[in-house]
Amino acid sequence: MKISANIPDVLYQQLESFAEKEQISIEGLVAIALSSQIALWSTRDYLEEKANWDAFERVLAKVPNIEPDECDCL
C-alpha cells in the first residue's frame, strides 16, 4: 500500500539522516517507526483494558510500611 504524508522539513531531515546512518531506505525507516509506535499504543490500550486498580490497591495495602533490610539498600 502506498500513502503520502506532509511532514515538517526538520523532521524529514532527521529521517534522512537516520536512514543514512542505519543504511536503510527512508520508506523502511518510516515503516519501522510506525510499527513501533503502533505496538506501543496497542500495549498501552491492552494494559488499560486489563488493569484492575482495585485489586492492585488491595495487594499494595498488604505491604508493610517499614524500612527495607540493609541488604536491600543501595
N, C-alpha and C positions, 0 to 999 in steps of 0.2 A: 504494500500500500504506500502511496506517496502523499505527503502532506506538505504544505507551505506554511511558514510562520515568519512574522516580522519580529525581530529581536533587536535590542539596542546594539549600536556599533561596538560599545565597550565589551558587552557580553560575547559578541561574535569574535572579537579579537582574542578574548580569553579562550574561547572554544578552539580557534585556530591554533593558538599556542599549545594548549594541552593535547590536541590531536597530533600535532607535530612531535611533541615530546614523547607521547605514548606510541607513536608510529602507527596510528590508525586513522581511518578517514573521519571527516567531520560527521558524516552520517552515522558511522559506527559509534563515535563518542556520544552523539545525541541519543542514540538507541540505548546505550549503557546507562547514561544519566537518567533517562526517562524511566527505564525499567527499575532502576534503583529507587527512584522516588516513589513509583507506584508500589513497590514492595514495602517501603516504609509506611505509606498511607494504609495499605492493606493490613499490615501488622498492627498499626495503631487502632484501626477500626475493629479488628478481631479482639484485641485486648480490651477495648472499651466495651465491646459486646459481652465478653465473658467475665468482666470484672464483677466481683461480688464484694463491695466495700464493707457491707455489714459483717460478713464472715471475716474479712481481714481485720476489722476493728476488734472483733471478739477474740481472735487469736492474739493480736497485739496487746490486748488488755491483760493477757495471762503472763506476759513477760515482766519479771520483777524490775522495778526501777532502782537498780543498785549499780555501783561501780563495777567495771569488769575486773576479772582476775588479773594479777600483774602480768601473767604470761600472755594475756590477750591485748596488752597495751603496746603501743609503738614507742 
